[in-house]
Amino acid sequence: MTAQPDISRADTAALYDAHVLKNYARAAITLVRGSGCRAWDDEGRSYLDFSSGVAVSSLGHCHPHWVAAIRRQAGELVHTSNLYRHPNQGELARRLAGYAGPGRLFFCNSGGEADEALIKLSRLYGVAKAGGTEGQCFKVITARGGFHGRMFGGMSATAQEKIQKGFRPLVPGFAVAELNDLDSFAAQMDESTSAVLLETIQGESGINPCTPQFLVGLRKLCDERGILLLLDEVQCGLGRTGTFYAFEAAGIRPDAIAMAKGLGGGFPIGAVWIAERFSELFTPGTHGSTFGGTPLACAAGLAVLDVIEREGLLAKVREQGAEWLAELSALVAEFPQKLADVRGRGYLVGLQFAVDSAPYVAGLRERGLLVVPAGGNVIRVLPPLIATRAELAESVQILRETLRALG
């Protein structure tokens, strides 16, 4: 089916050029429709969308159950503010706590906001640890290569020059250690340390997972020294790796979790789970969000959980993801001069190129596959959780064709 846009591609491009901030390097296509794992542009061309809106469209485009839930809720109650209760927020909190463990939820609108809430938790905990004195215990240790959003707290926690450049002075109190190096983290810990904050699997810098051994050791180290372990699962959580949270593979439980992206299936929502014994640190007035956890946003989140559970998507992502990763890994041997490594888990995969990856992002798009660039010449491939074996195989074939054709 060919889309019938209201305005031409040239008109859309002109509107962007004239009125939209130029803070993104956008591809020269205009998407107008989506269904399942596919999206269509304004010229009727179909793409296998393995960008998933940067891991947001967990159910693909316009899943019938998700669409029905949004339509129903939009006709009943959209917004109340957090001055009042509504059933959807309570139920979504209950269901998320069922995956995370005993604790409480705070709802916001994005991963950046969720990470800010984690940073505020670290400050409140530090004040309590210092006997009520501010400014003595507030250091947060992060991992080199991590990404925690573009607000000032999250940006300050993100040890990447491309993120921080132009915005100094940054928020003080952050130290950087090396991912998967327990000694590096231990060396940064002192009396002023309140928390460790890191992504279970680094996304923006190129799909770099924490090893299970590292997470187990870090959990033990934080327990011994009275330091919070805060995990950013904004990109790697919500089933993307084949378990609901990526840290489950290590058999640990953090003290708080930031989540967003796939939680709403395309509707903006973020959340923070905080373990019961630390949740009391937030009291009325210490934090808030005008739009956080609205009836409509929570309806979207509940619909995502419904589909994940009813369609058995976690098991499918584990099984099919392992097969897909093996097929992708075979491309390294087939094209060793171009492709250096394939890493990841489930439907969160990074292709490490031995050459500039930018032409390959464009080449894949020209052949009908949408992917996401990352740091260090890495391409992120992020299928919706509903992707079938046939669609995964199609992505491998497009990758093979592109690797043959370019360079």
N, C-alpha and C positions, 0 to 999 in steps of 0.2 A: 504493500500500500504506500502510495506516494503522499507525503505530507503536503498540505496546502497552507503555507505560511501566509500571514496577513501582510507581511512586508518582505521585500527581497533580501537576499544575503548582503548585497551591497548597502542597502538602507540600514540594516542592522549593524554592519561594520561601521557605517558613518555615525550612527547614534553612539556607539561605544567610543569612537574616536573623539567625538565632540563632548560627551557628557560623563563618561565613566573613568574613574581614577585609573591611571596606568601603572598599577602595582602588580599586575600579573602578566606573564608572557603567554598570552592565549594562542591556541591553535586556530588556524584559519578555517574553522568549520562552525556551523551553527546547528546545534541539536534542538529538535522540536518535539520529539516523541520517543517513548520507550515502552518496552514490554519484555518482561523476563530479563534475560541477560543481554538483550539487544537494545540499541538506540538507533534512531534514524535522524539524518540531517535534513535541512530544508530543501535539498535536491532529491530526497527520497532514497539516499544511500544508507544501507544497513551496516552497523558496526557491532561486533562482539565486544560488549563493554566490560572489560576486565580492569577498569579503573574503579568501578563501583563508587564514583564520586569521592575518591580517595578513602575507600573502606567504609563509606557511609551507607550505600544502598545494599544492605545485607540481604534483603529479599529480592534483589533486582529491581526492575522498574514496574510499578503498578501491580503488585501482587494483589489478587482479588480480595483476599481476607483483609489485608492492610487497607486497601481502598475503601472497602465497606465499613471498616471501623472508623476511618477518618470522616467519611460522609455522615455516618450515623451520629458521631460525636459533634460534628460541626452544626448539626441541626438541633442539638440538645443544649449544650453549654460549652463555650470555647474558653473563657477566662474568668477567674474569680479573684485572683491575687492570693498570696499566702496568708492573708488575714483570716481566711476561712478554710475549712476542710472540704474535700470532695472525694468521692469513692475511688476514682482512678489512681490518685497519688498514693493513697494508703495501700491499695492492692499491688501497685507496681513496686512499692517499697518492700512489701512482704515477699514478693516473688524474687526480687533481686537479692534480698537477704537470704533467701533459701539457697542461692548459689554461693554466696560469699561467707555466710556464717552469722552467728549472733552479732547484731549491730544495728545501726540506724543509717538512714539515707537522707542526703540533701540533694535537691534537684535544681538544676540550672539549665543553661541553654547550649553549652558547647564544651569541648575539651579544654579550651583555654580557661574558661571559668572554673571547671572542675579542678584543674591544676592550681589555680589561685586559691581555691578552698583548701587544698592540701597544704599549701604554703602557710595559710592562716592557721591551720591546725597545728603546724610545727611551731609557730610563734606562741600560740596559747599553751601548748604543752611545755615549751621552754620556760615560760613564765611560771607555770605550776612547778616545774622541776627546780627552779631557782627560788622557790619559796615565796612567789608573788612579786619578785623583782623583775622589771623589764630590762632588756638590753644585756643580760649576762649569758643567756643560753638561747641562741637563735641561729646558730650555724646549721646549714643544710648542705649535705654532701651529695653531689650529683655525679653522673658518669659522663666522661668525655664522649661527645657524639650524640648525647641525648637531645631530645626536643620536647619542650613543655609549653608550647604555645607562644604567642606574640604579645601578650599583655606584659606589663613591666615586671611583675614577679616571675612569671614563666619564662620570659625572655632573659631575665637575669640568671635564671637557673639553667639556661640553655648555653652550654659552652661551645658555641659556634660563632665565629667572627661574622659570617654572612647574616646572622640573625641579630647580633648585638651592634654591629657597626652603625654609627650615626645616632645612637640613642644613649650614649653615656653622658652623665654618670648613671650607673645602673643601681638597682636595689642591693644594698650590702648584705653580706651574711652567707654567701654561697662559696663552697669550695669544690674542686673538681678532682675526681679520682678516675682510675682506668677501669673500664668495663672488664668484668671477669677476673680482676686482680684483687683478691681479698686483702692482701697486705697493703695495697695502695689505699683502700678504704680505711683500714685500721690505722694507718699512719696519719690520716686526716682527723681522726676522732680525738676529741679532748673534752674538757669540762664545759666548753661553750657549744657543744654539738647537741642539737635537738632531734635531728632526723636525717635519714637517707632517702632521697627521692630519685627513682630511675624508672625507665621503661623496661618492662619484662623482655620485650623485643624492640630494639630501636628501629623506628620506621623511616623517618626523614633522612637519616644519615646512611641508609642502605641495608636494612634488614639484618641487624646484628643482635642475635639472641643472647640473653644471659644464660649461662650453662646451669643445669640443675644443681651441680656441686657448688657453684658460686652462690646461688640463691640460698641453699641450705646453710652454707657457712656464714653468709651475711645475716640471715635470720638469727643464728646463734650469737653472732657478734653484737647485733643490736640488742638482743635480750640481755646479754651479759653487761652491757654498758648503759642500759636504760635509754636507748635511742629508738625513735619511731622508724619503722620500715614502711615507706609510702610508695606504692606502685602505680605508675601511670600506664593504664591499659586502654587508653583512649583509642588507639589504632589496633592493637593486638588482641583486645578482649572481645566479648560478646560473640563467642563461637568461631572466630576467624581461624583459630589454630586447631579446631576440632575438640577443644574443651571450652567450657564457657568462659573461663579466664585462662590466659596463657600460663600463669604461675602454677596452675594445678599440676602441670607436668613435673614440677620439682617437689610436690608434696608439702608445700609450706602454706602459711596464711599470713598476709601482711597485716599491718595495723589500720591501713586505709587504702582505698582503691579509687582512682579517677577513671571515669568511663564516659563515653559519648559516641560520636560517629555512628556505628551500626546499631546503637540502641533504639534510635527512632526510625530506622529504615528509610531515611530521607527527610524526616521532619526533625527540626532542631530540638535536641534535648541532650543534656549532660547530667551526670549524677556522681555523687561521691558516697561510697560506703565507708563508715567508720566503725571500728570494733566497739562493742558495747562499753568497755571500760574507759575509752577515750571520748566517747560521744558527748559526755556531760560537759566537756570543755566549752562547747558552744551553748550559749545561753541567749535568751531573747535580746536582740540588738547587736550581737556580735557578728552576724553575717546575714545576707539576704539576697533575693533575686526577684525582681518584679514579675518577670515572665517565667520563672523557673517552675517546672512541674505543673503546667496548666492542664485542665481536663483534656484538651486536644492533644498536647504533647504526650501525656501519659497514655492516652488511648493508642497512639502510634507505638509507644514502647510495649504496651501489653500485646498488641497485635504481632509485633516482631517475636516476642517470647512464645506466643501461641503457635506460630508457624515453626519456629525452631523446634519446639517440643512435639507438636503433632506430626510433623514430617520427618522427625528423627534426623535433623540436619547435622547435629554434632557428630554422630557416628558416620554419616555420609562424608562429611568433610575430612574426618580422620582417615577413612578407608580410601576414598577417591583422591584425597590430597597426597597420600603417600605414593600412590601409583603415578599421579601426575608429576610429582617431584622427581621420581625416578626417570620418567620420560624426558623431562627438562634437563636433568643432569647428564643424560646421554648426549645432549647437544654440545656439551663442553668437549667431549672426546671427538665429536664430529667437526667442530669448528674451533680448535684450540687457539688459533691466531686472533679470534674475535671475542670469544666468550671464555672468561677465566674461571667462573665459579657460579654455582646455583645454591642458594641457601634459603632456609625458612622452614615453615611448618604449616600443614593444612592448606588454607587458601591465602596465606601470607608469604609470598615468595619474592626474593630478590635475585635478579640476574646481574652478576658482576661482569662488566665488559672489560676486555683487555685494551679496548680502543674507546674513542669518544662515543658515548651512548646516544647522544642527541639525534644523529641521523637515523638511528634504529627506532627511536620513538616515533619519528615522522614516517619512516618506512613501514612500520607496523600499522600506523593509522591509515596510510594509503592503501594497505592491503586489508583493511577492515577490522583491526584489533586496536582497542583503546587501552593504554597502559599509563603508568605514572612514573615520571623521572624521580630519582632520589640522588643523594650526594654520592660522590666518588664513582661516577660512571656506572651507577646501578639503576636498573629499571625495576620498579615494583609491579608485580602482576597480582591483582587483587580481585578474583572472581566473586560475584555474589555467592552467598552460601547455598543457593539453590542450583548452582551450575551442575550440569550433567556430565557424565563421562564423555559423551559425544562433543559437548562444547569445550571441555578441557582438551580433548584430542585435536579439535579444530584450532585451538590456540597454539598448540605445539607445531602443527603443520604450518600455520602462518609465520611463526617464529623461524622455522626451518627455511621457508621460502625467502624470508627477509634476510636471514644470515647468508644464504647463497647469493642473493642478488646484490647486496651492498658490500663495498670495500674491496 
